[in-house]
Amino acid sequence: MATSGVLRQLMYTAHGPPLSALAMRSGTIPTPGASEVLVKFLASPINPSDINQVEGVYPKSPSLPAVGGNEGLAEVVQVGRDCATDLKEGDRVIPRWSCLGTWTSHLASDAGNFIKLPGDVDPLQAATLSVNPCTAYRMLHDFCQLQPGDYVVQNGATSAVGQAAIQLAKVFGWKTINIVRKRPEDQAKGDAEMRAHLQELGADHIVYDDELMEPDTRALFKETRPRLALNCVGGKPLSTLCKVMPQHGTVVTYGGMSKKPIMLPTAALIFQDLHFHGFWMTRWNDTTDLAERQRMLDTLLDLIRSGQLATRVQTHALENWEEAITQATAPYKLDKHVLVF
């Protein structure tokens, strides 16, 4: 069965800055092979790792030429004649692996490269499910046994992972201290919006990163004694955070947005006995049983349905990809920018 329409893809043939490396390409919609399914993408987010892949600085990247994007929600439109799968036309799916290339209107790929999702979840929430909320969920559950009322501290609290962590911590009975950057004076309105938004999500405390060593902030850490710290910044901000962490705390690093190396105070290792770990969602997906991943997805989907977990989204038509990339890579944003087809 032929599929009508035109294939539209955002591709790169060489690594470099996204606005110069990426280009729109049109073509014929592929016919799925005998063991493949053809899917039509509905929405695909722009994540920092996607940008890093285009730039050529990410540890796992597709071969060139490549279609950008790793995450998204698609609909099955055709199943190969000999495809051994329970997928059928109309099913909604997300990629099981990274590097499939999701900034595309259509993709023909092996049926095993997709995970079926229920059709009753908001498409934009489903499209943004598998990277940021899953990262937050795993870090909150896998590195220490948090008890009701325990505190978690995180920098980069306005990131999509940070916003998910606030909501999930609230659901599971934990409290959060959220470290953010203060907006410039000419963005005072945005600063107030940011604080109001995080508080609405459930943030218990919001602290500016240049106030970590202030007496009031140090008193807050002494009183709350956060057991877990989530770090996506690195560099000096992490060193400062370590100085106010209580003894025997756990620090999990999942990003390095400052692009500065992590420098740990000696006291953090010897006298505070802090424990340091790294987390990469891609590795977890590659090495974990699909059934366990499905249990996590089911938990998060239930929270989305109940309104306890949501990603704040701004959509862009694929043809407006340059505007989307520019906004997705701008500082001080609260929205997840998503391409729609």
N, C-alpha and C positions, 0 to 999 in steps of 0.2 A: 504494500500500500504506500503510495507516494504521499509525502507530507508537503502541503503547499506553504508558500511563504519564502522568506529569504533568511539565510544564516547571517547573524551579525555578531561580531566578536571584537573584543578589545585585546590586541595582541602586541607583543614586543619581539623583535628579532635580535636585539642586543641589549645588554644591561646599561642602565643609566638613569638619570632623573626621570620620574614617571611622565611628566608633561612632554618631554621630548622623546622618550623611548617608546611610549605607547601610541598605537594608531588603530583606528577603526578599520575593520575588514568585513566585506560582505561576500557571500558566496552561496552555494547550493546547500540546502539542509541535507545532512548525510542520511543514508539508509543504514539502519542497524545491521550488524553482522548476525549470523545465525544464533550466536550466544549472547548477543548484546541487547540493550534496550536503548531507545531514543527518548531523551527527556527534553522538555522545554523549560528553561529557567523562568521563574517568576520574579525572584528578587535575589540579589547577591551583594553582601556587605563589602565595604572597603576596610580591611584591617591593617594595622601597622606591619604585620608579617607579609601581607600582600605587597605593600610598598617596598619592603626590604628585598623581597624576591626580585622585583623589577630592577631594583638598584644593584642586585648581584651580591648582597651582603648577608643573605640568610643561609643558614647551614643546610637547608633542604629546599631545592629548587628544581623546577622541571627543565628538561632539555629545550634548547632554543631551536626554532622559534616556538613561542609559548603563548597560551592564552592566560591572562592574569586571573587572580582570584582563587580562593581555596574553599570558600564557604558559600552556602546559598540554599534556596528551596526550589525544587523543580517538580514538574509533573510528567509522568510517563505518558508518552503519546504513541509509542509503537514498541512491540516486543518481538525480538527475533524469532524466526520460525522454530528453532531448536533450543530455545533458551529455557534452561531448567531453573525456573524461578517462580515464586508466588506473586511477583509483581504483575500488575495488569494496567491497561490503559486507564488513566485518571488518577492513579495512585500518586501521592505526594512523597518525595524522597529528598534526603540530604546526602552529600558525599560522605562515604565512609573514610576516605583517605584524603590527604592533602595533595596538591599538585595536579588535580584533575582539570583545572581551568574553568572557573565558574562565571567569569565575565563574558558570557556568551549566551545567545538566545537559545541554542540547541547544542546537545552533546550526545553522541553515540558512544557507549562504553559498556564494559562487562557488567552484567546485572549485580555481581558481587561487590561492585564499587559504590553501591548505594544502600542506604538504610531507610526503610519505609517509616513514615510518620503518619499519625492519624490526621484525618482531614478536617477536624473540628477546631484547630488552633489557628489563630490569626497568622496569615502568611508572613508578615514582617517579623513577628516574634519567632516563628519557626525558622525563618531564614537566618536569624542572628543567634540561634540557640547553641550551636555546636562548638563555638570557640570561647567567647567571653564568659557566659554563665557556667559552662562546664569547667573552665579554668578556676573560677571562683569556688565552685562546689568542691572540686578535688582538693584545693589548697586548704579549705576550711575543715575537711574531713580526714585527710591522709597523713598529717604530720604531727598532730598531738590530739589527745582526747579532751576536747573542750567540754566543760561542764556548764549547766545553765547558770547564767549570770557572768561567765568569764568574759574578759575583754580581748578584742582583737584590734590591733593598730595597723593602719595601712597608709603608705604614701600613694600618690597618684589616685586619690580617692574619686576624682571626677572622671577617670577613665571608665570604659564600659565594664571592665573587670571589677573596678572599684565600686561602681554603682550596683553591680550584681552582688558583690560581697556584702554590701550594706543590707540589701534586701534579704539575702539568704541568712545572714547572721540574725536578723530580726525574727525570721521564721523559726530558727532552731534555738532561740532563747539566749543568744550571745549579744554582747554590746560592742560598739565600735568607736574607736578614736580615729578620725579621718584627717590626714595631713594633706593640705592643698596649697597651691601657689596663690598668693594675693594678686589680683588683677591690677594692671596699671591704673593710676588715678583717673584717667579719661575713660575707664571702663568700670566705674563704680557701680553702675546699674547691673552690669554683668556679674559683678562680685556678689551683689545682693541676691540676684537670681540663682547663682550657683549655691549659695548657702541655703536658700529656701528650698531648692530642689533636693539637695542631699538630706535636709531635715525631713522633707516629705517622704523620702524613701525609707527613713528610719534611722538616720545617723544620730548617735547619742552625743558625740562631741566633734567639733570641727576646729582644727588647729592650723594656723598658717606655718609654712615650713621655716620661716625666719624667726619663729617664736618658740622653737623646741627647747632652747636652753633658758627660756625665761622662767622665773620662780613659779609663776602660776602653772605653767605647763609641766614643770618638773614635779610639782605637788600633785597634779592630776595623774601622772604616771605612777607616782609613789602610792597614791590612794587606790588606783584601779588595777595596777600590776598586770598589764596585758601579757597573756601567755603566748600569743602568736602575733608575729609581725609579717605583713605582706609587702614586698618591695618590688616596684617596677621602675625605679628611678636610678638607683646605684650611686656611685660617686660619693661626694662629700655628704649629701643628704642622708645616705644610709649610715655613714660613720657617725653623724650626729644623732640619728635615731638610736643607734646601738648604745650610746652613752646614757640614754634615759630608760632603756629597757631594764626590767628587773632580772634578778638571777634566774638561770635555768630556762629562760625563754627560748622560743623557736623562731627563727627568721627564714622565710621562704622567698627566694628571688625568682620572679617570672619575667622580668624585663629589665632593660637598661636604657630608659628613655633619655637620660642625661648624656649617654654615649661616653661616660667617664668610667674608668675601672673602679671596682669595689675596693675600698681601703678600710680594713677593719682595725679598730683600736685593740692593742694588745690586751687591755683589761677585759674586753668583751670575751675573749677566748679563755683567759686564765681565771680571772676573779669573778666575772659574771656567769661563766659557764654557758654562754649562749650557743645554741646549736643552729648551724647554717645548712640550708638545703636549696637546691634549684629545682624548678618545675617547668616542664615543657609539655603542653597539651598534646602536641604532635607525637612525641615519644610515648606518652601514655596510651594514645589511641593505637599506635603501631604495636604495642606490646601487651595489650590487655584483651581479655576474652570479650567477644562481642556481647555476650549475655550480661556481663557486668556493665558494659557501656549502655546497654539498653535499659537496665535498671535505673541508672543515673538519668538518662533522657526521660524516662517515664516519670520520675520524681519531679524533674524540672517542668515537664509539660503539665503536670497536675498543678504546680504552683502558678504557671502562666494562666491556666484556665481559671483558677480561683482569684486572679488579680493580685497575687502576692509577689510576682516576679514579672518585670517588664523592662524591655530595653527602649530607651527613648530614641526614636528613629526619624531621620529626614531622608526623603527619597529623591532620586534624580533619574530621569530618563537616560538610557544608555547613551543616547546621542549627546547628552550634556555631561559627558564623562570628565571633561577638563574642569568644569566647575565643581563636580563631585570630588575629584582628587584634590583640588585646591582647598576645599573646605574640610575634607577629611584629614588633611595634614596640617591644618592651621592650629595654633595653640589655643588654649582656654575654651575648648569646645565641650559641650555636654551631650551632643547627639551622635549616634552612630549613623554614618552616611551609607546609603544603600542604593545600588543600581537596580532599576526595575525595567522590565522588558515588554 
